Amino acid sequence: MNDEMIEAFLQEMRENHQEDIDSVTLPEGTEEYVRLKAEAGDIETLLFMLRLGYLMGLQSGFAAGQSGEEFNTITLPGPLQA
């Protein structure tokens, strides 16, 4: 992925999911922690945080898909899968 594709993806996610994203409450001090890491150039920690969030999202999507499979056997639609 190049920079333009990443920026386009992020912009699309903002446009489509801003309300959901804004409703997420992060632990107190998270913004300051991220700002300090960014100012210190600690890209390794920031990338770890992104990967962790991505992995957790994949696991949640997988679990939702698995539970949806149970419901599909009785003809109810399951959740969207990642």
Biopython code that builds the backbone (N, CA, C, O; Angstrom):
import numpy as np
from Bio.PDB.StructureBuilder import StructureBuilder

atoms = [
    (1, "MET", "N", (0.844, -1.183, 0.000)),
    (1, "MET", "CA", (0.000, 0.000, 0.000)),
    (1, "MET", "C", (0.880, 1.234, 0.000)),
    (1, "MET", "O", (1.883, 1.293, 0.711)),
    (2, "ASN", "N", (0.510, 2.198, -0.782)),
    (2, "ASN", "CA", (1.262, 3.442, -0.753)),
    (2, "ASN", "C", (0.555, 4.458, 0.154)),
    (2, "ASN", "O", (-0.552, 4.216, 0.636)),
    (3, "ASP", "N", (1.213, 5.585, 0.370)),
    (3, "ASP", "CA", (0.681, 6.603, 1.286)),
    (3, "ASP", "C", (-0.713, 7.078, 0.896)),
    (3, "ASP", "O", (-1.567, 7.278, 1.760)),
    (4, "GLU", "N", (-0.946, 7.260, -0.408)),
    (4, "GLU", "CA", (-2.250, 7.754, -0.860)),
    (4, "GLU", "C", (-3.358, 6.743, -0.583)),
    (4, "GLU", "O", (-4.474, 7.118, -0.223)),
    (5, "MET", "N", (-3.044, 5.462, -0.753)),
    (5, "MET", "CA", (-4.045, 4.425, -0.492)),
    (5, "MET", "C", (-4.373, 4.353, 0.999)),
    (5, "MET", "O", (-5.534, 4.200, 1.377)),
    (6, "ILE", "N", (-3.363, 4.461, 1.830)),
    (6, "ILE", "CA", (-3.583, 4.444, 3.280)),
    (6, "ILE", "C", (-4.428, 5.643, 3.690)),
    (6, "ILE", "O", (-5.380, 5.507, 4.458)),
    (7, "GLU", "N", (-4.076, 6.810, 3.178)),
    (7, "GLU", "CA", (-4.828, 8.031, 3.510)),
    (7, "GLU", "C", (-6.274, 7.921, 3.035)),
    (7, "GLU", "O", (-7.191, 8.324, 3.750)),
    (8, "ALA", "N", (-6.483, 7.383, 1.842)),
    (8, "ALA", "CA", (-7.847, 7.213, 1.323)),
    (8, "ALA", "C", (-8.638, 6.236, 2.197)),
    (8, "ALA", "O", (-9.810, 6.475, 2.489)),
    (9, "PHE", "N", (-8.007, 5.147, 2.611)),
    (9, "PHE", "CA", (-8.661, 4.170, 3.482)),
    (9, "PHE", "C", (-9.069, 4.822, 4.800)),
    (9, "PHE", "O", (-10.203, 4.669, 5.253)),
    (10, "LEU", "N", (-8.130, 5.554, 5.412)),
    (10, "LEU", "CA", (-8.429, 6.209, 6.695)),
    (10, "LEU", "C", (-9.547, 7.235, 6.542)),
    (10, "LEU", "O", (-10.422, 7.331, 7.402)),
    (11, "GLN", "N", (-9.524, 7.993, 5.467)),
    (11, "GLN", "CA", (-10.570, 8.999, 5.235)),
    (11, "GLN", "C", (-11.928, 8.323, 5.062)),
    (11, "GLN", "O", (-12.929, 8.797, 5.598)),
    (12, "GLU", "N", (-11.967, 7.225, 4.321)),
    (12, "GLU", "CA", (-13.220, 6.499, 4.133)),
    (12, "GLU", "C", (-13.744, 5.961, 5.458)),
    (12, "GLU", "O", (-14.945, 6.022, 5.724)),
    (13, "MET", "N", (-12.850, 5.435, 6.289)),
    (13, "MET", "CA", (-13.262, 4.933, 7.597)),
    (13, "MET", "C", (-13.792, 6.064, 8.469)),
    (13, "MET", "O", (-14.770, 5.893, 9.196)),
    (14, "ARG", "N", (-13.133, 7.225, 8.390)),
    (14, "ARG", "CA", (-13.629, 8.387, 9.158)),
    (14, "ARG", "C", (-15.033, 8.773, 8.704)),
    (14, "ARG", "O", (-15.924, 9.000, 9.524)),
    (15, "GLU", "N", (-15.216, 8.842, 7.398)),
    (15, "GLU", "CA", (-16.518, 9.251, 6.859)),
    (15, "GLU", "C", (-17.614, 8.260, 7.211)),
    (15, "GLU", "O", (-18.736, 8.661, 7.519)),
    (16, "ASN", "N", (-17.303, 6.972, 7.169)),
    (16, "ASN", "CA", (-18.315, 5.942, 7.372)),
    (16, "ASN", "C", (-18.529, 5.548, 8.830)),
    (16, "ASN", "O", (-19.589, 5.031, 9.182)),
    (17, "HIS", "N", (-17.535, 5.788, 9.677)),
    (17, "HIS", "CA", (-17.613, 5.256, 11.042)),
    (17, "HIS", "C", (-17.250, 6.266, 12.132)),
    (17, "HIS", "O", (-16.985, 5.869, 13.266)),
    (18, "GLN", "N", (-17.234, 7.548, 11.814)),
    (18, "GLN", "CA", (-16.790, 8.551, 12.782)),
    (18, "GLN", "C", (-17.572, 8.490, 14.083)),
    (18, "GLN", "O", (-16.991, 8.595, 15.164)),
    (19, "GLU", "N", (-18.880, 8.321, 13.989)),
    (19, "GLU", "CA", (-19.708, 8.294, 15.204)),
    (19, "GLU", "C", (-19.318, 7.118, 16.108)),
    (19, "GLU", "O", (-19.200, 7.274, 17.323)),
    (20, "ASP", "N", (-19.123, 5.949, 15.505)),
    (20, "ASP", "CA", (-18.718, 4.777, 16.288)),
    (20, "ASP", "C", (-17.337, 4.970, 16.894)),
    (20, "ASP", "O", (-17.099, 4.622, 18.051)),
    (21, "ILE", "N", (-16.434, 5.525, 16.105)),
    (21, "ILE", "CA", (-15.060, 5.739, 16.575)),
    (21, "ILE", "C", (-15.048, 6.732, 17.732)),
    (21, "ILE", "O", (-14.357, 6.523, 18.729)),
    (22, "ASP", "N", (-15.818, 7.816, 17.594)),
    (22, "ASP", "CA", (-15.868, 8.824, 18.652)),
    (22, "ASP", "C", (-16.482, 8.294, 19.945)),
    (22, "ASP", "O", (-16.213, 8.820, 21.025)),
    (23, "SER", "N", (-17.309, 7.250, 19.835)),
    (23, "SER", "CA", (-17.968, 6.724, 21.033)),
    (23, "SER", "C", (-17.052, 5.814, 21.854)),
    (23, "SER", "O", (-17.399, 5.439, 22.975)),
    (24, "VAL", "N", (-15.895, 5.458, 21.312)),
    (24, "VAL", "CA", (-14.954, 4.594, 22.034)),
    (24, "VAL", "C", (-14.223, 5.429, 23.083)),
    (24, "VAL", "O", (-13.599, 6.443, 22.770)),
    (25, "THR", "N", (-14.314, 4.988, 24.311)),
    (25, "THR", "CA", (-13.622, 5.669, 25.400)),
    (25, "THR", "C", (-12.322, 4.933, 25.685)),
    (25, "THR", "O", (-12.326, 3.750, 26.025)),
    (26, "LEU", "N", (-11.225, 5.636, 25.545)),
    (26, "LEU", "CA", (-9.912, 5.060, 25.842)),
    (26, "LEU", "C", (-9.557, 5.343, 27.298)),
    (26, "LEU", "O", (-10.076, 6.292, 27.886)),
    (27, "PRO", "N", (-8.690, 4.543, 27.878)),
    (27, "PRO", "CA", (-8.293, 4.794, 29.269)),
    (27, "PRO", "C", (-7.703, 6.195, 29.434)),
    (27, "PRO", "O", (-7.063, 6.730, 28.528)),
    (28, "GLU", "N", (-7.931, 6.761, 30.592)),
    (28, "GLU", "CA", (-7.415, 8.094, 30.892)),
    (28, "GLU", "C", (-5.899, 8.121, 30.690)),
    (28, "GLU", "O", (-5.189, 7.222, 31.141)),
    (29, "GLY", "N", (-5.421, 9.138, 30.023)),
    (29, "GLY", "CA", (-3.995, 9.313, 29.787)),
    (29, "GLY", "C", (-3.505, 8.735, 28.465)),
    (29, "GLY", "O", (-2.339, 8.904, 28.108)),
    (30, "THR", "N", (-4.391, 8.050, 27.732)),
    (30, "THR", "CA", (-3.965, 7.419, 26.478)),
    (30, "THR", "C", (-3.496, 8.453, 25.468)),
    (30, "THR", "O", (-2.453, 8.274, 24.838)),
    (31, "GLU", "N", (-4.251, 9.529, 25.307)),
    (31, "GLU", "CA", (-3.880, 10.550, 24.324)),
    (31, "GLU", "C", (-2.508, 11.145, 24.638)),
    (31, "GLU", "O", (-1.683, 11.328, 23.743)),
    (32, "GLU", "N", (-2.276, 11.440, 25.892)),
    (32, "GLU", "CA", (-0.985, 12.001, 26.290)),
    (32, "GLU", "C", (0.146, 11.000, 26.057)),
    (32, "GLU", "O", (1.233, 11.376, 25.619)),
    (33, "TYR", "N", (-0.117, 9.720, 26.352)),
    (33, "TYR", "CA", (0.879, 8.678, 26.150)),
    (33, "TYR", "C", (1.256, 8.568, 24.673)),
    (33, "TYR", "O", (2.436, 8.513, 24.324)),
    (34, "VAL", "N", (0.248, 8.537, 23.820)),
    (34, "VAL", "CA", (0.506, 8.436, 22.378)),
    (34, "VAL", "C", (1.256, 9.671, 21.881)),
    (34, "VAL", "O", (2.179, 9.562, 21.073)),
    (35, "ARG", "N", (0.857, 10.833, 22.366)),
    (35, "ARG", "CA", (1.540, 12.071, 21.960)),
    (35, "ARG", "C", (3.020, 12.028, 22.356)),
    (35, "ARG", "O", (3.886, 12.394, 21.562)),
    (36, "LEU", "N", (3.307, 11.583, 23.579)),
    (36, "LEU", "CA", (4.699, 11.484, 24.026)),
    (36, "LEU", "C", (5.496, 10.498, 23.174)),
    (36, "LEU", "O", (6.639, 10.768, 22.806)),
    (37, "LYS", "N", (4.885, 9.352, 22.864)),
    (37, "LYS", "CA", (5.567, 8.358, 22.026)),
    (37, "LYS", "C", (5.826, 8.910, 20.632)),
    (37, "LYS", "O", (6.894, 8.686, 20.062)),
    (38, "ALA", "N", (4.860, 9.627, 20.084)),
    (38, "ALA", "CA", (5.030, 10.219, 18.747)),
    (38, "ALA", "C", (6.121, 11.287, 18.769)),
    (38, "ALA", "O", (6.975, 11.323, 17.884)),
    (39, "GLU", "N", (6.092, 12.145, 19.769)),
    (39, "GLU", "CA", (7.110, 13.196, 19.874)),
    (39, "GLU", "C", (8.505, 12.611, 20.081)),
    (39, "GLU", "O", (9.497, 13.177, 19.621)),
    (40, "ALA", "N", (8.574, 11.481, 20.772)),
    (40, "ALA", "CA", (9.862, 10.828, 21.006)),
    (40, "ALA", "C", (10.306, 10.009, 19.804)),
    (40, "ALA", "O", (11.423, 9.491, 19.775)),
    (41, "GLY", "N", (9.429, 9.895, 18.814)),
    (41, "GLY", "CA", (9.766, 9.102, 17.632)),
    (41, "GLY", "C", (9.731, 7.606, 17.883)),
    (41, "GLY", "O", (10.374, 6.839, 17.166)),
    (42, "ASP", "N", (8.983, 7.184, 18.897)),
    (42, "ASP", "CA", (8.915, 5.768, 19.254)),
    (42, "ASP", "C", (7.911, 5.053, 18.345)),
    (42, "ASP", "O", (6.833, 4.649, 18.782)),
    (43, "ILE", "N", (8.280, 4.911, 17.099)),
    (43, "ILE", "CA", (7.421, 4.291, 16.100)),
    (43, "ILE", "C", (7.154, 2.829, 16.438)),
    (43, "ILE", "O", (6.069, 2.318, 16.160)),
    (44, "GLU", "N", (8.128, 2.157, 17.030)),
    (44, "GLU", "CA", (7.967, 0.739, 17.375)),
    (44, "GLU", "C", (6.778, 0.536, 18.317)),
    (44, "GLU", "O", (5.982, -0.380, 18.110)),
    (45, "THR", "N", (6.649, 1.368, 19.335)),
    (45, "THR", "CA", (5.526, 1.249, 20.273)),
    (45, "THR", "C", (4.209, 1.587, 19.594)),
    (45, "THR", "O", (3.207, 0.908, 19.816)),
    (46, "LEU", "N", (4.198, 2.631, 18.770)),
    (46, "LEU", "CA", (2.969, 3.017, 18.077)),
    (46, "LEU", "C", (2.520, 1.924, 17.107)),
    (46, "LEU", "O", (1.327, 1.634, 17.015)),
    (47, "LEU", "N", (3.457, 1.321, 16.389)),
    (47, "LEU", "CA", (3.111, 0.227, 15.484)),
    (47, "LEU", "C", (2.616, -0.989, 16.261)),
    (47, "LEU", "O", (1.703, -1.684, 15.816)),
    (48, "PHE", "N", (3.218, -1.247, 17.422)),
    (48, "PHE", "CA", (2.745, -2.344, 18.258)),
    (48, "PHE", "C", (1.292, -2.108, 18.665)),
    (48, "PHE", "O", (0.476, -3.029, 18.632)),
    (49, "MET", "N", (0.978, -0.882, 19.044)),
    (49, "MET", "CA", (-0.393, -0.556, 19.437)),
    (49, "MET", "C", (-1.353, -0.749, 18.271)),
    (49, "MET", "O", (-2.452, -1.270, 18.461)),
    (50, "LEU", "N", (-0.961, -0.342, 17.079)),
    (50, "LEU", "CA", (-1.797, -0.536, 15.895)),
    (50, "LEU", "C", (-1.999, -2.021, 15.599)),
    (50, "LEU", "O", (-3.114, -2.462, 15.322)),
    (51, "ARG", "N", (-0.912, -2.781, 15.659)),
    (51, "ARG", "CA", (-1.012, -4.220, 15.397)),
    (51, "ARG", "C", (-1.894, -4.909, 16.432)),
    (51, "ARG", "O", (-2.693, -5.782, 16.093)),
    (52, "LEU", "N", (-1.749, -4.521, 17.677)),
    (52, "LEU", "CA", (-2.559, -5.098, 18.746)),
    (52, "LEU", "C", (-4.040, -4.819, 18.500)),
    (52, "LEU", "O", (-4.870, -5.723, 18.594)),
    (53, "GLY", "N", (-4.364, -3.581, 18.187)),
    (53, "GLY", "CA", (-5.752, -3.231, 17.894)),
    (53, "GLY", "C", (-6.287, -3.982, 16.690)),
    (53, "GLY", "O", (-7.431, -4.438, 16.694)),
    (54, "TYR", "N", (-5.461, -4.113, 15.658)),
    (54, "TYR", "CA", (-5.863, -4.838, 14.453)),
    (54, "TYR", "C", (-6.123, -6.308, 14.778)),
    (54, "TYR", "O", (-7.130, -6.877, 14.357)),
    (55, "LEU", "N", (-5.210, -6.911, 15.529)),
    (55, "LEU", "CA", (-5.357, -8.317, 15.904)),
    (55, "LEU", "C", (-6.620, -8.527, 16.741)),
    (55, "LEU", "O", (-7.356, -9.490, 16.529)),
    (56, "MET", "N", (-6.864, -7.641, 17.674)),
    (56, "MET", "CA", (-8.056, -7.757, 18.511)),
    (56, "MET", "C", (-9.321, -7.622, 17.663)),
    (56, "MET", "O", (-10.310, -8.314, 17.903)),
    (57, "GLY", "N", (-9.288, -6.733, 16.674)),
    (57, "GLY", "CA", (-10.427, -6.589, 15.769)),
    (57, "GLY", "C", (-10.660, -7.838, 14.943)),
    (57, "GLY", "O", (-11.801, -8.252, 14.741)),
    (58, "LEU", "N", (-9.575, -8.442, 14.463)),
    (58, "LEU", "CA", (-9.706, -9.685, 13.702)),
    (58, "LEU", "C", (-10.312, -10.782, 14.557)),
    (58, "LEU", "O", (-11.177, -11.530, 14.103)),
    (59, "GLN", "N", (-9.849, -10.875, 15.808)),
    (59, "GLN", "CA", (-10.374, -11.905, 16.700)),
    (59, "GLN", "C", (-11.851, -11.671, 17.000)),
    (59, "GLN", "O", (-12.628, -12.624, 17.062)),
    (60, "SER", "N", (-12.243, -10.414, 17.186)),
    (60, "SER", "CA", (-13.648, -10.101, 17.435)),
    (60, "SER", "C", (-14.497, -10.443, 16.218)),
    (60, "SER", "O", (-15.589, -10.996, 16.347)),
    (61, "GLY", "N", (-13.986, -10.109, 15.034)),
    (61, "GLY", "CA", (-14.708, -10.426, 13.807)),
    (61, "GLY", "C", (-14.858, -11.919, 13.609)),
    (61, "GLY", "O", (-15.914, -12.394, 13.192)),
    (62, "PHE", "N", (-13.799, -12.661, 13.907)),
    (62, "PHE", "CA", (-13.853, -14.113, 13.790)),
    (62, "PHE", "C", (-14.890, -14.682, 14.749)),
    (62, "PHE", "O", (-15.695, -15.532, 14.369)),
    (63, "ALA", "N", (-14.868, -14.210, 16.000)),
    (63, "ALA", "CA", (-15.821, -14.703, 16.997)),
    (63, "ALA", "C", (-17.253, -14.363, 16.585)),
    (63, "ALA", "O", (-18.159, -15.183, 16.740)),
    (64, "ALA", "N", (-17.455, -13.162, 16.063)),
    (64, "ALA", "CA", (-18.794, -12.783, 15.612)),
    (64, "ALA", "C", (-19.231, -13.661, 14.444)),
    (64, "ALA", "O", (-20.393, -14.056, 14.354)),
    (65, "GLY", "N", (-18.297, -13.959, 13.558)),
    (65, "GLY", "CA", (-18.606, -14.834, 12.434)),
    (65, "GLY", "C", (-18.961, -16.234, 12.883)),
    (65, "GLY", "O", (-19.875, -16.854, 12.339)),
    (66, "GLN", "N", (-18.241, -16.734, 13.874)),
    (66, "GLN", "CA", (-18.520, -18.064, 14.395)),
    (66, "GLN", "C", (-19.905, -18.119, 15.033)),
    (66, "GLN", "O", (-20.640, -19.086, 14.832)),
    (67, "SER", "N", (-20.261, -17.111, 15.784)),
    (67, "SER", "CA", (-21.582, -17.107, 16.411)),
    (67, "SER", "C", (-22.659, -16.944, 15.353)),
    (67, "SER", "O", (-23.758, -17.479, 15.495)),
    (68, "GLY", "N", (-22.349, -16.212, 14.296)),
    (68, "GLY", "CA", (-23.301, -16.050, 13.198)),
    (68, "GLY", "C", (-23.549, -17.343, 12.464)),
    (68, "GLY", "O", (-24.646, -17.563, 11.951)),
    (69, "GLU", "N", (-22.535, -18.217, 12.403)),
    (69, "GLU", "CA", (-22.713, -19.505, 11.732)),
    (69, "GLU", "C", (-23.771, -20.347, 12.443)),
    (69, "GLU", "O", (-24.539, -21.062, 11.799)),
    (70, "GLU", "N", (-23.806, -20.260, 13.756)),
    (70, "GLU", "CA", (-24.821, -21.011, 14.503)),
    (70, "GLU", "C", (-26.221, -20.549, 14.107)),
    (70, "GLU", "O", (-27.118, -21.365, 13.892)),
    (71, "PHE", "N", (-26.395, -19.232, 14.014)),
    (71, "PHE", "CA", (-27.695, -18.686, 13.672)),
    (71, "PHE", "C", (-28.068, -18.982, 12.229)),
    (71, "PHE", "O", (-29.247, -19.136, 11.909)),
    (72, "ASN", "N", (-27.069, -19.062, 11.353)),
    (72, "ASN", "CA", (-27.352, -19.350, 9.953)),
    (72, "ASN", "C", (-27.991, -20.716, 9.770)),
    (72, "ASN", "O", (-28.704, -20.939, 8.792)),
    (73, "THR", "N", (-27.747, -21.623, 10.687)),
    (73, "THR", "CA", (-28.340, -22.955, 10.560)),
    (73, "THR", "C", (-29.846, -22.912, 10.798)),
    (73, "THR", "O", (-30.556, -23.848, 10.431)),
    (74, "ILE", "N", (-30.340, -21.836, 11.411)),
    (74, "ILE", "CA", (-31.778, -21.697, 11.577)),
    (74, "ILE", "C", (-32.312, -20.533, 10.740)),
    (74, "ILE", "O", (-33.351, -19.952, 11.051)),
    (75, "THR", "N", (-31.589, -20.211, 9.687)),
    (75, "THR", "CA", (-31.938, -19.233, 8.646)),
    (75, "THR", "C", (-31.977, -17.771, 9.104)),
    (75, "THR", "O", (-32.591, -16.942, 8.433)),
    (76, "LEU", "N", (-31.349, -17.446, 10.205)),
    (76, "LEU", "CA", (-31.191, -16.046, 10.570)),
    (76, "LEU", "C", (-29.871, -15.550, 10.014)),
    (76, "LEU", "O", (-28.898, -16.304, 10.001)),
    (77, "PRO", "N", (-29.802, -14.308, 9.554)),
    (77, "PRO", "CA", (-28.551, -13.804, 9.016)),
    (77, "PRO", "C", (-27.520, -13.624, 10.109)),
    (77, "PRO", "O", (-27.853, -13.193, 11.213)),
    (78, "GLY", "N", (-26.262, -13.951, 9.813)),
    (78, "GLY", "CA", (-25.178, -13.756, 10.760)),
    (78, "GLY", "C", (-24.545, -12.400, 10.583)),
    (78, "GLY", "O", (-24.887, -11.680, 9.645)),
    (79, "PRO", "N", (-23.635, -12.032, 11.456)),
    (79, "PRO", "CA", (-22.952, -10.747, 11.361)),
    (79, "PRO", "C", (-21.990, -10.732, 10.172)),
    (79, "PRO", "O", (-21.603, -11.777, 9.649)),
    (80, "LEU", "N", (-21.621, -9.539, 9.768)),
    (80, "LEU", "CA", (-20.625, -9.393, 8.714)),
    (80, "LEU", "C", (-19.286, -9.894, 9.212)),
    (80, "LEU", "O", (-18.974, -9.756, 10.395)),
    (81, "GLN", "N", (-18.506, -10.461, 8.348)),
    (81, "GLN", "CA", (-17.201, -10.974, 8.728)),
    (81, "GLN", "C", (-16.113, -10.133, 8.084)),
    (81, "GLN", "O", (-16.271, -9.628, 6.973)),
    (82, "ALA", "N", (-14.998, -9.989, 8.806)),
    (82, "ALA", "CA", (-13.864, -9.228, 8.294)),
    (82, "ALA", "C", (-13.168, -10.024, 7.227)),
    (82, "ALA", "O", (-12.178, -9.562, 6.659)),
]
sb = StructureBuilder()
sb.init_structure("model")
sb.init_model(0)
sb.init_chain("A")
sb.init_seg("    ")
for serial, (resi, resn, name, xyz) in enumerate(atoms, 1):
    if name == "N":
        sb.init_residue(resn, " ", resi, " ")
    sb.init_atom(name, np.array(xyz, "f"), 0.0, 1.0, " ", f" {name:<3s}", serial, name[0])
structure = sb.get_structure()
